[in-house]
Amino acid sequence: MEFTKKGQTLMTNGTPLNVGMQLPDFTVINQDNQSITKQDLITKTTLISVVPNINTPVCSISTKRFNDEVNHYPDVNFYTISTNTVSEQQTWCARSAVSNMMLLSDASHDFGQKMGLDIATAGIDARSVWVIAPDGNILYRQLVTELSHEPDYAAVLAFLRNKH
């Protein structure tokens, strides 16, 4: 699929999954350097915010914004996934005071490749927001096709409000 970054065309490794499909099995790494699977993450309704690089302004803003929303949705898990290393994510979290949501590393690109979000030429996953049901079914998908833009927070949060 085609995404852009400040006008430059970037292609993903495939077509991102659609609403109604099952989230594929994948492995990401948590802040304790432990492998985490889909089964570990999807214990209740889950919001996954995928950001290209946590150390950029837009990714930082969106992660902080979702972090600020966590307490309003106690029945929802909130995660941010980026291709940054665990060390880079830990440094960012310490600097940014983000503690309500978990950051997960997709430095291996396993998640991005299986979701159709991997932009190999840039070494990143495409910016997107997903809501997943406890059974792993994709309930909501927002693809931010211009990677330098923030997601539509109002749309995803309204979806969560209506689901709970």
PyMOL commands that set and color helices and strands:
alter all, ss='L'
color gray80, all
select helices_A, chain A and resi 38-41+57-72+86-96+110-115+153-163
alter helices_A, ss='H'
color red, helices_A
select strands_A, chain A and resi 2-5+8-11+27-29+35-37+46-50+77-82+102-105+118-119+124-125+128-132+138-143
alter strands_A, ss='S'
color yellow, strands_A
deselect
rebuild
show_as cartoon
